[in-house]
Structures are given as C-alpha cells and as structure tokens.
Amino acid sequence: MNGKNGFPVWDSATLSQLAQSDKVVMVIFWADYCPYSQSLVEYLASSDLLTGKIADRFVVGIIDNSQLQEVGCQYEIGSTASLVIMRQREILYSELGFPPYKKLWLAQKIREVVEAAL
C-alpha cells in the first residue's frame, strides 16, 4: 500500500492483525483534505519519537478515515488528525485532533505511553 511520509497506509484487516500483537501500535487517522492530518504525519515523520529502543516494538500506520470510516467508528474516532495507541486491542491513549500548538505536549505524552507499555 502507498505510504504517507514513510508510514504505511493500512486496511482494516492489517490493523486488526496488528492490534492483536504484542507490539505497541499507533494508528493515525488521516484524510487528504485535512491540513491537521498532514501536520500530524509530517511531525511524527520528522521527530525522533519512533527511534531507539522503541522502534523494534512499536508500529505506526495510517488509516484513511475518509475511505474507512467504519474503522474510525470502531475506535470512537469521529475526526481526522487523530491517533490511537494500543497494545493487544487495549487502547492505551487516544488523541482527537492535532492543532499545531499541541506538538510538544503530544511528543511527551507519546513517549510516556509507549515507555510505560514496553
């Protein structure tokens, strides 16, 4: 599947399979028409959040919420530019919306959640 800034775009079957694994999974809910979606993906791609000891136990992918709205509904995501961090189907963290002023706060929160899950 095509990727966005290096992240794979998943279908619902791929997400379902990954959600059951031992890995920490971060799902970015994206839509091409949403500038906040683009900002979130660009920010995550350019940050060092997903490197180091986290990288081998952490998987990141995109769900195109404009094409797979039912997946967003499954995780109670009603908007784009949202993310969910889960492990073995348990939601560890979710964030709806991504205005630019949240960048530093979100980086810290992602680190905390992922480190606690490892």
C-alpha positions in Angstrom: 0.0 0.0 0.0 1.1 3.6 -0.6 2.6 5.4 2.3 2.4 8.9 3.7 5.8 10.3 4.8 7.2 6.8 5.2 4.3 5.4 7.2 2.2 2.6 5.6 -1.4 3.0 4.9 -3.3 0.1 6.4 -6.6 -1.5 5.6 -8.9 -2.8 8.3 -7.6 -6.3 8.1 -4.0 -5.2 8.7 -4.9 -3.1 11.6 -7.0 -5.9 13.1 -4.0 -8.3 12.9 -1.5 -5.8 14.4 -3.9 -4.8 17.1 -3.8 -8.3 18.5 0.0 -8.5 18.6 2.4 -7.8 21.4 3.7 -4.7 19.7 2.6 -1.2 20.6 0.6 0.1 17.7 -0.1 3.7 16.8 -2.8 4.4 14.3 -3.0 7.8 12.7 -6.4 8.6 11.3 -5.8 10.7 8.2 -7.7 12.3 5.3 -6.0 14.0 2.3 -8.2 17.1 2.7 -7.3 17.7 6.3 -4.4 20.0 7.0 -4.1 18.9 10.6 -3.7 15.3 9.4 -0.9 16.4 7.2 0.7 18.3 10.0 0.5 15.3 12.4 2.0 12.9 9.9 4.8 15.3 9.0 5.5 16.0 12.6 5.8 12.3 13.5 7.9 11.5 10.5 10.4 14.3 11.3 10.6 13.7 15.0 12.8 11.2 16.9 9.8 9.7 18.8 9.8 6.5 16.9 13.5 5.6 17.1 15.9 3.9 19.5 14.7 1.1 21.8 11.1 1.9 20.9 11.5 1.3 17.2 11.6 -2.5 17.2 8.5 -2.9 19.4 6.4 0.0 18.0 4.5 0.0 14.8 3.0 3.1 13.2 0.5 3.2 10.3 -2.2 5.3 8.8 -5.9 4.6 8.3 -7.5 6.8 5.6 -10.5 7.9 7.6 -12.2 9.3 4.5 -12.2 5.7 3.0 -12.5 3.6 6.1 -14.9 5.5 8.4 -16.1 2.3 10.0 -12.6 1.7 11.4 -12.6 5.2 13.0 -16.0 4.4 14.5 -14.7 1.2 15.9 -12.2 3.2 17.9 -14.6 6.1 18.6 -12.7 8.4 16.2 -15.0 10.9 14.7 -12.5 13.1 13.0 -9.3 13.0 11.1 -5.9 14.1 12.6 -6.4 11.7 15.4 -4.4 8.9 16.8 -4.8 5.8 18.9 -2.0 4.0 20.7 -2.9 0.4 21.6 -1.5 -3.0 22.6 -3.3 -6.3 22.3 -6.5 -4.4 21.5 -6.3 -2.3 24.7 -6.4 1.4 23.9 -3.6 3.0 25.9 -4.1 6.5 24.7 -6.1 8.4 22.1 -6.0 12.0 20.9 -8.6 13.6 18.8 -7.4 16.5 16.6 -4.0 17.9 16.2 -3.7 21.7 16.2 -0.1 22.8 15.8 0.2 24.1 19.4 -0.1 20.5 20.7 3.2 19.3 19.2 5.4 19.5 22.3 2.7 18.2 24.6 1.9 15.3 22.2 5.5 14.3 21.9 5.8 14.0 25.7 2.6 12.1 26.0 3.5 9.6 23.3 6.9 9.0 25.0 5.2 8.4 28.3 2.6 6.0 26.9 5.0 3.9 24.8 7.7 3.7 27.5 5.1 2.5 30.0 3.8 -0.1 27.6 7.3 -1.5 27.0 
